[in-house]
Amino acid sequence: MAWLQRGLTRFLILLIGVWAGEAVAQEVRDRTDILRQLAPRADDAGFGAERPSIDLQVQFALGSANLTAAAKEQLDALAEAMASEALADQRFLVAGHTDATGSEELNLDLSFRRARSARAYLVDLHEIAPARLAIVGYGESRLKNPLNPSGAENRRVEVVVLGALLR
């Protein structure tokens, strides 16, 4: 019976969050889930093939590039996956995104600073080689949910596999 109550509570929180347009707490994607999404696959090798990528809910303080505790927890899981044998020789693009609140210029700058902040955390704390992490800020140009431009789901960091490091 307790599982039913927990499930109903989660559903109500999700419903209220969507109705209010607020950020809904999401579970941190763990190392296994990240590996499943990012690990190179044999069928990805062809020209023009879509590269493996993952959207992560990396949270920031409002209007800043300061990582929250939840963001650090998510980046810790990402670092674990990047250190795994399956991804140890891969390069990544860390792409920052914003919602459509604020000016386009402000959002572009903010998304870049957020991507840079995520990269710095991975490099400084987890000793991921800087050469493995390129960064870009897309601002509001690539909304995850264009039907809700100010939605929290648009404020994210996307990680894309760029390919193996050149030796």
N, C-alpha and C positions, 0 to 999 in steps of 0.2 A: 504494500500500500504506500510505503514511503516513496518508492520509485515513481508512482503515479503523481504524488504530490509534487515531487521535484520536477517532473516533466511538465506539469501544468504551470508551475511557478516560472520555469524557464520560458515557456510559451508566452505567458502573460508579459514577462519582462521584454521579450522580443517584440511583441505586438505593441506595447506602450512605447518602446524605443522607436519603432518604425513610424508609428502615428505621430510622435512628437518630433521626428526628424533628428533625433539625438543619436550619438554613438552608442552602439550596442556592444557590450563586452563580448569579445570572442575568445575562444580558447586559443592558447598558443599552439601553433603547429609544431609538432615535435620533429626530432632529427629524422625518424623513419619516414614520416610524411614528406618532409623536404627532400630527402634522398629519392623517394619514389617519383617526385615531380621533376627533379633536376638531373638525375643520372642520365648520361648519354645513352641512347639506344641505337642499335645497329641501323634501324630504318631512318634515323635522323641525319645520316651522312650525306645525302644527296644535295645537289645545288638547289637553293631556293627552299629547302626544307625549313619548317618552322622550328626554331630553337626551343629547347625546354626552358620553361620559365615558371615562376610562382609569384603570386601576389601575397605579401605578408602584411598583416595589420600591425605596423610599427607605429606606435602612438607618439605624439609630440605634444608638448605644452602649446596651448592656443597661440597661434601666430609666431611661434619660435621654432628653432631647430634643436631644442634641448630634448633629449630622449627621456621618456618616462620609465618607471620601473618595468612596466609591461613591455615596452619597446626593447629594453635591455634583455629581458627574458626571451623574447622572440629572436633577437639577434644572437643570443647564446646558443639557441638550438640551431640556427643557421650556421654558426661557426663550427659546431660539432659536425654537421653534415659536410661542410667544406673541408674539414680535416680528414674525412673518411677516405678510404682507399679508392672508392668509386669516383670521388670528385677532387682528389688531391692534386691532379695535374690540370685542372680546368681553370679558365679565366671567366670572370663574371662581370656583368654590367649591373650596377646598383642604380636603379632609376627612381627618382623621387616624383611623386604626384601630389596635387592638391585638389581641393574641391573648387568650385567656381565662385566662392565668396572672395571678394577683394578684386583688385585690378589684375589684369593679365600680367603686367610687368612685375607686380609684387608677388604673384603666385609663381611665376617662373623663377624668380630669385629664391623664394622660400623653398620651392621643391629642390633646387640645386643644393641649398644649404642643408636640407634634411638628408639628401643622399650623401653629402659630404660627411655629415655627422654620423650616419650609419657606418660609412666606410671607416672613419676614424676609430669608432668603437671596435670594429672587427680587427683592425690593424693594431691598435694600441693595447687592447685588452687580451685578444685571442691570438695575436701574432700571426695573422693571416698576411702573407706577403703582399705589399702594396701593388706590385706588378700584376697581381691576380684580380684586382678590383678597379674597374673603370667606373666613373660616375656620370650621370646626366640628370638634369631636372626638366621635366616635361610640363610643369605647371598644371594648368587645367585643360591642356589640349587633348588628353587621353583619359577622359572620365570613364571610370568603371561602370557607373550607372548614369548615363546621360539623361534619364528620365527624372533623376533627382540630383541636379548639379551641385547642390550644397550638402549632399549626404555624406556622412562620415566614411562610407565605404570607398569614396573617391580619394580620401587622404591615406595614401599607402606608399610602401616601398615595394617595387617589383624587382625581382632578381632574375636575370636572363643569363643562360650559359652561352658564352662567346666561343668556346672551343678550347682545345688543349693548348697549354703553354708551348711556345716554340723553344726548343733547346738548342 
